[in-house]
Amino acid sequence: MLKNAGTIDVRTSSKETVVFLSGEIDHHNAVFLRMGIDKLIHEKRPRKLVLDLSSIRFMDSSGLGLIMGRLSLVRELGGELIVRDPSESIMRICRLAGLERMVKIEKGGRKNENK
């Protein structure tokens, strides 16, 4: 587990690699989270990477950058990125940024129909 103001916990199965993020994603800790996730991506090369945001209390534009950068990296390596269970406030940020048109977002175990 990587610790800062936000934390990362990883669970891997034969179908997907899930990165459970918790705490906050802001400009102070996004770089640490990014480094941890990028290391995982390069080592594991998951076909399906899920960023579980269910325990994120706060996210600013640095969080959007974190997601978009991982989307680019995972796609470059032939994989797929899914954002899972963002809170309503984080979902509003994602909608405003148009993120749901670029990445699959699953809420409550169901895929967002816009993707």
QUIHUSUL-V901599 format. One record per residue. RES is the residue in one letter. PSI is psi in whole degrees, -180 to 180 (NA if undefined). OMEGA is omega in whole degrees, 0 to 359 (NA if undefined). D_FIRST is the distance of its C-alpha to the first C-alpha in whole Angstrom. Layout:
res-><RES;RES>
psi-><PSI;PSI>
omega-><OMEGA;OMEGA>
d_first-><D_FIRST;D_FIRST>
This chain:
res-><M;L;K;N;A;G;T;I;D;V;R;T;S;S;K;E;T;V;V;F;L;S;G;E;I;D;H;H;N;A;V;F;L;R;M;G;I;D;K;L;I;H;E;K;R;P;R;K;L;V;L;D;L;S;S;I;R;F;M;D;S;S;G;L;G;L;I;M;G;R;L;S;L;V;R;E;L;G;G;E;L;I;V;R;D;P;S;E;S;I;M;R;I;C;R;L;A;G;L;E;R;M;V;K;I;E;K;G;G;R;K;N;E;N;K>
psi-><134;128;140;-146;-21;157;160;134;137;136;131;135;-179;-22;-32;160;122;126;111;114;143;162;-129;149;103;-176;-20;-36;-4;-36;-39;-42;-44;-45;-42;-43;-41;-40;-46;-47;-45;-35;-46;-28;58;142;-30;112;126;125;107;114;12;-22;16;123;-29;142;133;-162;-22;-33;-39;-43;-39;-47;-48;-40;-40;-36;-47;-46;-46;-43;-41;-32;9;17;-174;142;137;137;128;134;52;149;169;-40;-38;-35;-37;-42;-43;-41;-45;-35;-8;18;-35;-12;-14;-26;148;134;123;130;124;31;-1;142;143;130;-10;-9;NA>
omega-><178;183;171;175;174;180;178;171;186;173;183;173;179;183;186;171;182;176;178;178;177;181;183;172;177;184;180;185;182;181;179;177;179;180;180;180;179;177;178;181;182;180;187;184;184;175;180;178;180;172;181;183;186;180;176;181;183;175;175;183;176;177;176;177;178;181;183;178;179;176;180;181;181;178;179;180;175;182;182;178;176;173;185;170;172;176;179;180;178;177;177;178;180;179;180;181;182;183;183;174;185;185;176;176;178;179;179;179;179;180;174;186;180;181;NA>
d_first-><0;4;6;10;12;10;7;5;5;8;11;14;17;21;21;18;15;13;10;10;10;11;13;15;16;18;20;18;14;15;15;12;11;13;13;9;11;14;13;12;15;17;16;16;19;18;22;20;17;16;15;15;16;17;15;15;18;19;20;22;24;21;19;22;21;18;19;22;21;18;21;24;21;21;25;25;24;26;23;23;21;21;19;19;20;20;22;26;26;23;25;28;26;26;29;31;29;30;27;28;31;28;25;25;24;24;24;24;24;27;27;29;32;33;31>
